[in-house]
Amino acid sequence: MSADGIRIRSGDDAPYDVAVIGYGPTGVTAANLLGAMGLRVLVLEREPEVFSRARAISTDEEVVRIWQRVGLAERLKRDMLTERPVDFVDAGGRPFISARPTPRGHGHPPQMFIYQPALEQVLRDGVDRYPNVEVLLRHECLRLRQDADGVELTVVGTADDSVRRIRAAYVIAADGGSSLTRAQLNIGYEGRTYEDRWVVIDTKMLKPWPGHDKLRFHCDPARPAVDCPTPLGHHRWEFPILPGDDERQLTTEEAVYALVSRYGIGRDAVEVLRATVYSHHVRFAARFRSGRVFLAGDAAHAMPPWIGQGMAAGVRDVANLCWKLDAVLRGELPESVLDSYETERKPHVREVTRRAVFVGRLITERRPGVAATRDRVLRALDRIPGFSDWTQDSHWIPVARYAQGLQAHPRTKTSGRQVPQPWVTGPDGDRIRLDDALGGRWLLLHARTATARPAWDRLGVPALTVTPRGSRPAEGTLVDSDGILLPWMESRGAATLALRPDAYVYASAAGSGRLPGPPDGFAPAARTTAAGTVTVPAPTTTAH
């Protein structure tokens, strides 16, 4: 790698499988996923290094489950704060809703606070493992031209004004809310920008104070605020800019200390690193796909930050898209399957955004009378057992269940759902997380006993049988060590699941009932991973 961060390799003009434009959380996750699949990937990023501002402040268990696929979950979690409470407090600092996020079954803590620059650096270090991924920092894509065989990108080096043309079969545009790629494709970006602007303050914590490790939404009609712990010795504050405020003055160190002093924080407690003004947006690209180019992350959608899902939504985007691109490039699935990316992701992003807007209204209510009623009613409801759990399920992060897309018909209770990820015991007796056993491939999962599924077996789709807790490990089985997976399947009447590589249910069958066949055009292919391992479809190892 050269001193300016550009990887040097021969054959620069050879075609790539996928070009990724943008190297933020969405783009770097895509680079890791595609790199692990063994595809030849080009990444273009106009900035010379990781962006220093900490924009996202939290993530969730499903996103960490995605990073688990590329072996980075445990490393990333070392730099995260987990199991922190969330309080909505009134003008006097008294909670009217207190909650701890409840697990959704993905095998990681339900909510984790992050320091985004550190997180991105770990993800970039992860990409360095893959010689099949080429990263060009200080490079920007100025023009795209598509034809029947791929996409030609005109790329300029911002350091030396060099220009080159590069070809890729497909492009993922993860170049942010002001996406130049989206503009080139003439794709509309519909929605609104909120009038209120917010000053976001990142600080270094010099000494702890009572409650420094809690996320607090200060729902004060005089001036709402967000007070958030972040790891690695940092702390985040956010305040709206009110009518009559001088925006430039409000970002000065003197003004920042005046803002945080309202909550008992003095100069001896924090050092101000930066104060930046942001606007909140609700926007959706008119379409997520244009031929061979796909929009992901903020290039496809933007949402307010209230439930911490902006970054997470982009990571989910590329987790949905990358395995489909891999399957198409290898001839395992027809190109039409790529249409399911928008079909599956857009409804979920819309619902997440709707909930973010709802929570934002709850926090930022400025009418004192309405705020007082809110505080009184919600404080009373919060005393009801189970209310906080119901609130999280109803108004916090929605479970991603795909109503349409790449799934068999007729639909069942498991269709479009991702299976939970408990710990299981593998054939060799080792205790592992379920996704590590599934291996990111099409797979049949049987409950207790295997049932012949000829349409899948003929294609050599592997199968595993889940056996009850306490069973002896055996070839072709997974012992349900936590006692979670079998009850989940059986409560939904599923004796066999056909799982996609992302662990979402494509099809299911009850008992010996008919299991719908594979997708049209499905043809499992031998594959070479980034490590050079050749994997070929094999017959099932369970007895039928």
C-alpha positions in Angstrom: 0.0 0.0 0.0 1.3 3.4 -0.9 1.8 6.2 1.7 -1.4 7.9 0.6 -3.5 4.8 1.2 -3.7 3.6 -2.4 -3.2 -0.1 -2.9 -0.9 -0.8 -5.8 -1.6 -3.9 -7.9 -1.1 -5.1 -11.4 -3.9 -5.3 -13.9 -5.7 -2.2 -12.8 -7.8 -2.1 -16.0 -9.1 -5.6 -15.5 -12.9 -5.8 -14.7 -14.1 -6.0 -11.2 -17.1 -8.0 -10.0 -18.3 -5.1 -7.8 -17.3 -1.5 -7.4 -18.2 0.1 -4.1 -18.5 3.9 -4.1 -18.1 5.3 -0.6 -16.1 3.8 2.4 -18.3 4.8 5.4 -20.0 2.1 7.5 -22.2 0.9 4.6 -19.4 0.7 2.1 -16.8 -0.8 4.4 -19.3 -3.5 5.4 -20.0 -4.3 1.8 -16.3 -4.5 1.1 -15.9 -7.0 4.0 -18.9 -9.1 2.9 -17.9 -9.2 -0.8 -14.2 -9.8 0.1 -15.1 -12.8 2.2 -17.1 -14.2 -0.7 -14.0 -14.1 -2.8 -15.2 -11.6 -5.3 -12.9 -9.0 -6.9 -13.9 -5.7 -5.4 -12.9 -2.1 -6.0 -13.6 0.5 -3.3 -13.6 4.3 -4.2 -13.4 6.9 -1.4 -12.8 10.6 -1.9 -11.5 11.2 1.6 -8.0 10.3 2.7 -8.9 8.7 6.0 -11.7 7.8 8.4 -14.0 10.7 9.0 -13.2 12.0 12.5 -16.7 13.1 13.5 -18.6 10.6 15.5 -22.0 10.6 13.8 -23.7 7.3 14.7 -23.7 6.6 18.4 -25.3 3.2 18.7 -26.1 -0.1 17.0 -28.0 -3.2 17.7 -27.7 -7.0 17.9 -28.8 -7.7 14.3 -26.1 -5.4 12.9 -23.4 -7.0 15.0 -24.7 -10.4 13.8 -24.0 -9.2 10.2 -20.4 -8.2 11.2 -20.1 -11.7 12.8 -20.3 -13.1 9.3 -16.9 -11.6 8.5 -15.4 -12.5 11.8 -15.3 -9.0 13.3 -18.1 -9.1 15.9 -16.0 -9.9 18.9 -13.3 -7.4 18.0 -15.9 -4.6 17.5 -17.7 -5.4 20.7 -14.4 -4.7 22.7 -14.9 -1.0 21.8 -18.6 -0.9 22.6 -20.7 -0.1 25.7 -23.4 -2.6 26.2 -26.4 -3.1 28.5 -26.9 0.5 29.3 -30.4 1.8 30.4 -32.4 4.4 28.5 -34.4 7.1 30.3 -36.8 9.7 29.0 -36.8 12.4 31.6 -38.9 15.5 32.1 -37.7 19.1 32.5 -36.7 18.4 36.1 -34.6 15.3 35.2 -37.2 12.8 36.5 -37.8 9.7 34.3 -41.2 9.1 32.9 -40.1 6.1 30.9 -37.2 3.9 31.9 -36.2 0.9 29.8 -33.5 -1.6 29.0 -33.6 -2.9 25.4 -34.7 -6.5 25.3 -32.9 -9.1 23.2 -34.4 -10.1 19.9 -32.5 -13.4 19.7 -29.6 -12.5 17.4 -27.0 -13.7 19.9 -25.5 -10.3 20.8 -26.4 -7.6 23.3 -29.6 -5.8 22.1 -28.1 -2.3 22.1 -24.5 -1.1 22.0 -23.0 2.4 22.1 -20.2 3.0 19.7 -17.5 5.5 18.8 -17.9 5.6 15.1 -14.3 6.5 14.0 -12.9 3.6 16.0 -15.6 1.3 14.6 -14.9 2.2 11.0 -11.1 1.7 11.5 -11.7 -1.8 12.7 -13.9 -2.5 9.7 -11.3 -1.1 7.4 -8.6 -3.2 9.0 -10.9 -6.1 8.3 -10.9 -5.3 4.6 -7.1 -5.4 4.6 -7.4 -9.2 5.1 -8.7 -9.7 1.5 -6.2 -9.4 -1.3 -9.2 -9.5 -3.7 -10.4 -6.1 -2.5 -8.6 -3.0 -3.8 -9.2 0.3 -2.0 -8.5 3.6 -3.7 -8.6 6.5 -1.2 -8.7 10.1 -2.5 -10.5 8.8 -5.6 -14.0 9.8 -6.8 -16.3 8.4 -9.5 -17.3 11.3 -11.8 -19.3 9.4 -14.3 -21.0 6.1 -14.8 -21.9 4.5 -18.1 -23.8 1.2 -18.2 -24.0 -1.4 -21.0 -25.2 -5.0 -21.3 -22.0 -6.4 -19.8 -21.3 -4.0 -16.9 -20.6 -0.5 -15.8 -17.7 1.8 -16.9 -16.6 4.2 -14.2 -14.6 7.3 -14.9 -12.5 7.8 -11.8 -10.5 10.8 -10.8 -7.7 10.9 -8.2 -8.3 14.0 -6.1 -4.7 14.1 -5.0 -3.1 14.3 -8.5 -6.1 14.9 -10.9 -5.4 11.6 -12.6 -8.3 10.1 -14.6 -8.9 6.5 -15.4 -11.7 4.3 -16.7 -12.5 1.1 -14.8 -15.1 -1.6 -15.4 -17.2 -3.5 -13.0 -20.1 -5.9 -13.4 -22.1 -4.1 -10.7 -21.8 -1.0 -8.5 -22.9 -0.3 -5.0 -23.3 3.4 -4.4 -22.8 4.1 -0.6 -21.7 7.6 -1.1 -24.0 9.3 1.4 -27.1 11.6 1.4 -25.6 13.9 -1.2 -24.8 11.0 -3.4 -23.2 12.1 -6.7 -24.1 8.6 -8.1 -27.8 9.0 -7.4 -27.7 12.4 -9.0 -26.0 11.0 -12.1 -28.7 8.3 -12.4 -31.4 11.0 -12.1 -33.0 9.2 -9.2 -35.2 11.5 -7.1 -34.6 11.8 -3.3 -38.0 12.5 -1.9 -39.0 13.7 1.6 -38.3 16.6 3.9 -35.7 18.4 5.9 -36.8 19.5 9.4 -36.6 23.1 10.3 -34.8 22.6 13.6 -31.1 22.3 13.4 -29.1 20.6 16.2 -25.6 21.2 17.6 -23.9 17.9 18.1 -21.1 18.0 20.7 -18.5 15.3 21.1 -16.5 15.4 24.3 -13.7 13.5 26.0 -14.8 12.5 29.5 -12.2 13.6 32.1 -14.0 12.2 35.1 -17.3 10.3 35.6 -20.4 11.8 37.0 -23.6 10.2 38.4 -25.5 8.7 35.5 -22.8 9.2 32.9 -23.4 5.7 31.6 -27.1 6.2 30.8 -28.7 7.3 27.6 -31.0 10.2 28.6 -33.5 12.0 26.4 -34.1 15.2 28.2 -37.7 16.0 27.1 -37.6 19.6 28.3 -39.9 21.9 26.2 -37.6 24.8 26.9 -34.6 23.1 25.2 -34.7 19.3 24.6 -31.4 17.4 24.7 -29.8 14.1 24.1 -27.2 12.9 26.6 -25.4 9.8 25.5 -22.5 7.7 26.7 -20.0 6.6 24.1 -17.1 4.3 24.6 -13.4 4.8 24.7 -13.7 7.7 27.1 -16.1 9.8 25.1 -19.6 11.4 25.7 -22.1 12.9 23.3 -24.5 15.8 23.8 -27.1 17.1 21.3 -29.1 20.3 21.6 -31.5 22.1 19.2 -30.8 25.5 17.9 -33.7 27.7 19.1 -35.2 30.7 17.4 -32.9 33.7 18.2 -29.8 31.6 18.7 -26.6 32.5 16.9 -25.7 29.2 15.2 -22.0 30.1 14.9 -21.8 31.3 18.5 -23.5 28.2 19.8 -20.7 26.0 18.6 -18.0 27.9 20.5 -16.4 26.2 23.5 -17.9 28.9 25.9 -21.4 28.2 24.6 -21.0 24.4 24.7 -20.0 24.5 28.4 -22.9 26.8 29.1 -25.3 24.2 27.5 -23.9 21.2 29.4 -23.7 23.1 32.7 -27.5 22.8 32.8 -26.9 19.2 33.7 -24.2 19.7 36.2 -21.3 19.1 33.8 -18.3 21.4 34.2 -15.0 22.0 32.5 -13.4 19.6 34.9 -15.7 16.7 33.7 -15.3 16.9 29.9 -13.1 18.3 27.2 -14.9 19.5 24.1 -13.5 17.8 21.0 -15.9 19.3 18.4 -19.3 20.9 18.0 -21.0 20.6 14.7 -24.5 21.6 13.4 -26.7 19.1 11.6 -30.1 19.0 10.1 -32.4 16.0 10.3 -33.9 14.5 7.2 -36.5 12.1 6.1 -35.8 11.0 2.5 -36.1 8.0 0.3 -34.7 7.4 -3.2 -37.4 6.9 -5.7 -35.8 3.6 -6.5 -32.8 1.6 -5.0 -31.7 0.1 -8.3 -30.9 1.5 -11.7 -29.8 -1.4 -14.0 -26.4 -2.6 -12.6 -26.1 0.2 -10.0 -27.6 -0.1 -6.5 -28.1 2.6 -3.9 -27.4 1.7 -0.2 -27.3 3.5 3.1 -27.8 7.3 3.1 -27.6 7.3 -0.7 -30.9 5.4 -0.6 -32.6 6.8 2.5 -32.1 9.2 5.4 -33.8 9.3 8.7 -33.7 11.2 12.0 -31.3 9.9 14.6 -33.7 9.3 17.5 -33.6 5.5 17.6 -30.0 5.1 16.3 -30.9 3.3 13.1 -29.3 5.4 10.3 -26.1 3.5 10.1 -27.8 0.2 11.0 -30.1 0.6 8.0 -27.2 0.9 5.6 -25.5 -2.2 7.1 -28.7 -4.1 6.7 -28.9 -2.9 3.0 -25.6 -4.4 2.0 -26.1 -7.6 4.0 -29.3 -8.1 2.0 -27.7 -7.2 -1.3 -24.2 -8.6 -1.3 -25.0 -12.3 -1.1 -27.5 -11.9 -4.0 -24.8 -10.2 -6.1 -22.5 -13.1 -5.3 -25.1 -15.6 -6.3 -25.8 -13.9 -9.6 -22.2 -13.4 -10.5 -21.5 -17.1 -9.9 -24.6 -18.2 -11.9 -26.4 -19.6 -8.9 -29.4 -17.4 -9.3 -30.8 -15.3 -12.2 -30.2 -11.6 -12.3 -33.9 -10.9 -11.7 -33.4 -11.9 -8.0 -31.6 -8.5 -7.6 -35.0 -6.8 -7.8 -35.8 -8.3 -4.4 -33.3 -6.0 -2.8 -35.5 -3.0 -2.9 -38.7 -5.1 -2.4 -37.3 -6.4 0.9 -35.4 -3.4 2.2 -37.6 -0.4 1.4 -40.7 -1.3 3.5 -38.5 -2.0 6.5 -36.6 1.3 6.2 -39.8 3.2 5.9 -41.2 1.6 9.1 -37.9 2.3 10.9 -38.1 5.9 9.8 -41.7 6.2 10.8 -40.8 5.1 14.3 -37.8 7.4 14.5 -40.1 10.3 13.6 -42.5 9.2 16.3 -39.8 9.0 19.0 -38.4 12.4 17.9 -41.8 14.0 18.3 -42.0 12.5 21.8 -38.6 14.0 22.8 -38.9 17.4 21.2 -42.4 18.5 22.2 -42.1 22.2 22.8 -45.6 23.1 24.1 -45.4 23.0 27.9 -49.0 21.9 28.5 -48.7 19.0 26.0 -45.3 18.1 27.5 -46.8 18.0 31.0 -49.6 15.7 29.9 -47.1 13.5 28.1 -45.0 13.2 31.2 -47.9 12.4 33.5 -49.6 9.8 31.2 -46.4 8.0 30.3 -45.1 7.9 33.9 -48.4 6.2 34.9 -48.2 3.8 32.0 -44.6 3.0 32.8 -45.7 1.6 36.1 -47.7 -1.1 34.4 -45.7 -4.4 34.2 -44.6 -5.1 30.6 -45.3 -1.6 29.3 -41.7 -0.7 28.5 -41.2 -4.0 26.7 -44.4 -3.3 24.7 -43.2 0.2 23.9 -39.9 -1.1 22.5 -41.7 -3.6 20.3 -44.3 -1.1 19.1 -42.3 2.1 18.8 -38.6 1.2 18.8 -36.8 -0.9 16.2 -39.1 -3.1 14.2 -38.2 -6.6 13.4 -37.2 -7.1 9.8 -39.7 -9.5 8.3 -40.1 -9.4 4.6 -43.7 -9.6 3.3 -42.5 -10.0 -0.3 -39.3 -10.7 -2.1 -37.2 -13.8 -2.5 -39.4 -16.4 -0.7 -41.5 -19.3 -1.6 -45.3 -19.4 -1.8 -47.6 -20.0 -0.1 -46.2 -18.0 2.8 -46.1 -19.6 6.3 -45.5 -18.3 9.8 -41.8 -18.4 9.2 -41.7 -16.8 5.7 -39.4 -13.8 5.4 -38.2 -14.1 9.0 -34.6 -14.5 10.1 -34.1 -17.5 12.4 -32.8 -16.7 15.9 -29.2 -17.3 16.6 -28.6 -19.3 19.8 -25.5 -21.2 20.7 -25.6 -24.7 19.4 -23.3 -27.7 19.7 -21.7 -28.8 16.4 -20.9 -32.4 15.3 -17.5 -32.2 16.8 -18.9 -31.2 20.2 -17.8 -27.5 20.0 -20.2 -24.9 21.2 -20.7 -22.3 18.4 -23.1 -19.6 17.3 -25.8 -20.8 14.9 -24.7 -18.6 11.9 -21.2 -20.0 12.2 -22.6 -23.5 11.8 -24.9 -22.5 8.9 -21.9 -21.1 7.0 -23.7 -18.4 4.9 -25.1 -20.8 2.4 -28.4 -22.2 1.2 -29.3 -25.0 3.7 -32.1 -27.1 4.9 -32.7 -27.2 8.7 -34.7 -30.1 10.0 -36.3 -30.2 13.5 -35.4 -33.4 15.4 -35.5 -35.8 12.4 -34.6 -35.4 8.7 -37.2 -35.7 6.0 -36.4 -36.3 2.4 -36.8 -33.1 0.3 -36.1 -34.4 -3.3 -36.2 -31.0 -5.1 -33.5 -29.7 -2.8 -31.6 -33.0 -2.3 -31.1 -33.5 -6.0 -29.2 -30.2 -6.2 -26.9 -31.2 -3.3 -28.2 -28.5 -0.9 -26.7 -29.4 2.5 -28.9 -30.2 5.5 -28.5 -30.2 9.2 -30.8 -31.7 11.8 -31.5 -29.8 15.1 -31.6 -32.2 18.0 -32.8 -31.4 21.6 -30.6 -30.1 24.3 -28.7 -32.9 25.9 -28.4 -34.9 22.7 -25.2 -36.5 21.7 -23.3 -34.6 19.0 -23.3 -36.4 15.7 -22.4 -35.9 12.0 -25.0 -33.8 10.3 -26.6 -32.5 13.5 -26.7 -29.4 15.7 -27.6 -29.8 19.3 -30.0 -27.0 20.4 -27.8 -26.2 23.5 -29.8 -23.2 24.6 -33.2 -24.7 24.0 -34.2 -21.9 21.7 -34.1 -23.0 18.1 -36.4 -26.1 18.3 -39.2 -24.2 20.2 -39.0 -21.4 17.7 -39.4 -23.8 14.8 -42.1 -25.9 16.4 -44.2 -23.0 17.7 -44.4 -21.9 14.0 -45.3 -25.4 12.7 -41.9 -25.8 10.9 -40.4 -29.2 10.6 -38.1 -28.2 7.8 -36.8 -24.7 6.9 -35.1 -23.8 3.7 -32.7 -21.0 4.7 -31.1 -18.4 2.4 -27.5 -17.5 2.9 -28.5 -14.6 5.2 -30.4 -17.0 7.5 -33.8 -15.7 6.4 -36.5 -18.4 5.7 -37.1 -19.0 2.0 -39.6 -21.8 2.6 -40.8 -24.1 5.4 -42.9 -27.3 5.7 -44.8 -28.8 8.6 -44.1 -32.5 9.4 -43.7 -34.5 6.2 -45.7 -31.9 4.3 -44.5 -30.5 1.0 -41.6 -28.1 1.1 -41.7 -25.7 -1.9 -38.8 -26.2 -4.2 -35.8 -23.8 -4.8 -36.1 -20.5 -6.6 -36.5 -20.6 -10.4 -33.1 -20.9 -12.0 -31.3 -22.0 -8.8 -28.1 -23.8 -9.6 -25.6 -24.2 -6.7 -22.1 -23.6 -8.0 -18.6 -24.4 -6.7 -17.0 -21.4 -5.2 -13.6 -20.1 -4.2 -13.4 -18.0 -1.0 -11.0 -15.2 -0.4 -8.8 -17.7 1.4 -8.7 -19.9 -1.7 -10.8 -22.7 -0.4 -13.0 -24.4 -3.0 -16.4 -25.3 -1.8 -18.7 -27.5 -3.7 -22.3 -28.5 -3.0 -22.4 -31.9 -1.2 -25.1 -34.4 -0.6 -26.9 -34.1 2.8 -25.2 -35.9 5.6 -28.3 -36.9 7.5 -30.1 -40.1 7.0 -33.4 -39.9 5.2 
